[in-house]
Amino acid sequence: MKLETLLEQRKTIRVIGFDDAPFTRGQTEPVPVAGVVCAGTRFEGMLWGNITADGWDATDRLIELLQASKFLDQLHLVLLDGISMGGLNVIELPRLATTLGLPCVAVMRRYPKLQKMQWAIERLPKPENRLAILQRSGSIYHHPPFYFQVCGENPPTIAHTLARLTDRGHVPEALRIAHLITAAVLKGESGRQA
């Protein structure tokens, strides 16, 4: 069922929110990634995987995790905490949406510092490839309080959906819980900001 119909009929929207664990620059160990499944704002399940810090495998790993899971057929939407994970392992948002057959949204807490991001990318291998992936992810939309990029759905529908999936603050619950879990697993306790 399409998101617009789910919103109109006030039906439950099932979503997965992915966030990566904190990591240190130059880290060679895999970076843990949590995918938290929520029905609306209620926690229902979780996926766990790894990606390479500043690597090229984030899109493939998220696809593999979802396609091997029992959750994929239940989901209406995929949320990401930003357009990259593990530093600058940039996610190919259009490919993720097309492969999974679901709208995919990179949610940001604030408008990104694009010049700073470009500066960091230029210090990594194949910067032109990373920048091309970023450009293919499309425009950054601001529907207060949300900043996001989206593939597979129109921005106003996503803005309404994000509001339905957010219990408090500016972050949908699935992303908030994923952030808390990855921090707790790595540091022994969750952080203050989620």
C-alpha positions, 0 to 999 in steps of 0.5 A, a space after each residue: 500500500 502506498 504511503 499516501 493511502 496509509 496516511 489518508 486511512 491513518 493506517 500503521 506505517 512500518 519502517 526501518 531506520 538504519 544508523 551506524 555506531 560511533 567510530 574513530 577516523 582511520 578505523 580498520 575494523 568494520 563499523 556496526 550498523 543497526 536497523 530498527 523496525 518500528 510500526 509507527 513509533 513502536 519498536 518491533 524488531 532489529 537487524 545488525 550488520 557491518 560496513 567498512 569505514 570510509 568504504 564503498 559497501 554501505 548500499 550493498 550491505 543494507 540491501 543484503 541485510 534487508 533481502 535476507 530478513 523477514 522484515 522486507 515484505 512488511 516495510 513501507 519505508 527505509 530511513 537512513 541517518 544521513 546519506 553516508 555511514 561509517 564516515 563517508 561510505 556514501 549510500 546510493 539512495 536511488 539504487 537502494 530505493 529501486 532494488 528494494 522497491 521502497 521509498 528511501 529517505 536520508 534524514 538529517 538533523 540539520 542542513 549539512 555543511 556541504 563544503 566541509 563534506 566535499 573537503 573530507 571527500 577529496 582526501 579519500 580515494 576516488 573523490 569524484 565517484 563519491 561526489 557523483 553518488 552524492 549528486 545522484 541522491 537529489 535535492 535536500 528538502 526542508 519541511 520543518 523540522 525535517 531535512 531529508 533527501 528522498 527517492 521513490 516518493 514525493 517530498 510532501 508525503 515524506 514530510 507527513 510520514 516523518 511527522 507520523 513516525 516521530 514521537 518527540 524531537 526532530 528524528 523518527 523513532 526508528 532512527 532514534 532507537 537505532 542511534 541509542 542501540 549502536 552507541 550503547 553496544 559500542 560504549 556500554 551505554 547510550 549517549 545523551 543525544 539521539 
